[in-house]
Amino acid sequence: MNAPFTTTDRLSLNQITLNRLTLRESAESCVRHNLKWIAPWRNRVQEIGIKEAATILRDHGLKVSSLCRGGFFPAPTEPERQSNIDDNLRAIEEAAELEAQCLVLVCGPAPGRDIDAARQMVEDGIAAILPHAQAHKVPLGIEPLHPMFAADRSVIVTLAQAIDLAEKFPADGVGLVLDVFHIWWDPHLYTEIHRSKGRILGFHISDWSVPLPGIVTGRSMMGDGVIELRRIRTAVENAGYHGPIEVEIMNESLWSQPPDSVLEQTIDRYLSHV
Amino acid sequence: MNAPFTTTDRLSLNQITLNRLTLRESAESCVRHNLKWIAPWRNRVQEIGIKEAATILRDHGLKVSSLCRGGFFPAPTEPERQSNIDDNLRAIEEAAELEAQCLVLVCGPAPGRDIDAARQMVEDGIAAILPHAQAHKVPLGIEPLHPMFAADRSVIVTLAQAIDLAEKFPADGVGLVLDVFHIWWDPHLYTEIHRSKGRILGFHISDWSVPLPGIVTGRSMMGDGVIELRRIRTAVENAGYHGPIEVEIMNESLWSQPPDSVLEQTIDRYLSHV
C-alpha cells in the first residue's frame, strides 16, 4: 500500500461537500485551507454565470478538477434526447471555460422499463457530444454509479460496464471517473481498476457508513465507514492516475455543520485515511 | 417472453410480506386465498417452536418454498464464526423439519474493512455446514444481495459472484436464490441467469420504485417499479427453473394495510405483471 499523504496538494473540494456555500464562498474556503483544487457544480456556476465563475476561480488561484455534471442522456422521445444532448454541449463549453480537467458524466436512468434501450441511448449520447468535447479539449469522464441509483440516476452501474463503454471511443476523448462510494463493493474491483489504466480522469472519495444515512445523501466522511480507502487509492495510482482527488460527500449532517470545520475534518481524514 | 400466469399454483407467500402476522395467521391467509406455498422466517418459527410450526403448515396443506434464513458467516473471531456455523446447523434442521425446498443463505457483511477476508469466511462457512445440509437433504441457496447491502448484510453482491461461489460445491448441495430486487440492475443479468442453469433453487419477486421507499424496507409491489419482471421470469424459466415464486416485499406502507387486501393485490399483480 502506498504511504499516507503528507500534503493536500492533490485534494480537491467537490463543491457539494459544502453544499450551502456559493461558488465564491467555496473558493474562499479552499484558499483559507490552502487547497489548490475545486470541483464546481453547474447549478452554482449558472447562478452567477460562467464568466464570473471562471473569474472567481482564476482570481483565487484554483484549478478545476472536474465540472459536475453532464450526462442524463436517455429520454422517451427523440426531441427530449436532443434537448439532453444540447444541455451536454453547453456543459462542455462551461467546462472548457473553467479549464476543468474533465466533464463528469452521470449517464441517466431509463425512462421506462427498458434498461437495455437506455444503455444504448447513453452510448448514442456520448457519440453525439464527443466531437464538441474534443473541439473544446474537454475529456468526458463516465462515472459508474452505485447500482442503487440504476433506476433514477444512471444505467451505467459497474466499473467494468463503464470501461466497456469508454473503450468504444478514443482514450483522449472518453475516460472514467472512479468514485469509491459507487464501486467499493465490486467483487472485481481491483481487476477493473487495473483495466482502467490510461482512461482514469478523476478519483472521488467519501465513505460508506452503517447504517447508511440516506440514499442520495448517503455518504460519510472518510474513516467513518467500511471502504478500504488507501487500498483503493493505491490501486488507482498503480493504474497510473496521480491527479486531483475529489472529496464529494452529500450528507445532511455535514451540511448542517460550519463549513470551515467540515473542511478541517476533511483535510484531517484525507491525511489519515486516504 | 413467456405468457402471463393464469393460476397462482407457483405463487409463494414469503412471510415478511405480511410482516405483522404470526406463522399461523400467515398460513390461514394463504389458505383463504388458495395459495399452495409459503416461505416462513425463522423468528416466526422460533416464537412457536419448530414442531408446532411444522404441524401448522402441514395441517393447512402448505408446501415450504424456502426457510429464511441462514448465512451471516463472517465474524472477527473464530469462536464467533463457530457460533454462526452452529446457528446455521440449527437452521438446516429447522428447514428439514419443515421440508423446505431450500435454506436461503444471506451470507453476511464483513466485520471490519476487509471485504476479501469476509468473502473467504463465507466460503469457509458454507463448506462447514454443507455435510449437515446434505445429511438432512436441505439444499443451500446462496442469495446474492443488492450491492447496497454489501456493508451490513452480504458481501456476496452479484449473481456472477454467487455462481462462482456455488460452483465450488456440488450442485445438489449448493445452489442459488434469484431475487429480482437484488439483481435487476446487472449489465450481465441475462448471461448470468443462463449460467445459473441447474443451480436455481428459488426465485423471489417484488419491484424497485422511484423514489425508493427505504433501504431495508425499500421494496414495492410488482408493477409499481421499473423491474422487467416478465422478462426476468422468462429467463429464469429458460434456465430450467419452474418451482415456486416467492413474493418477498419489505415495505412499511404495505405492512400497515390489511393483510388480506395486500394478498389480493399480490395475486392480482402476480397474474398481470409476472
Interface residues (C-beta under 8 A of the other chain):
Chain A: P109 A110 G112 R113 D114 I115 R119 H146 P147 M148 A150 A151 D152 V157 T158 A160 Q161 W184 W185 D186 P187 W208 S209 V210 P211 L212 I215 G225 V226 I227 E228
Chain B: P109 A110 G112 R113 D114 I115 R119 H146 P147 M148 A150 A151 D152 V157 T158 A160 Q161 W184 W185 D186 P187 W208 S209 V210 P211 L212 I215 G225 V226 I227 E228
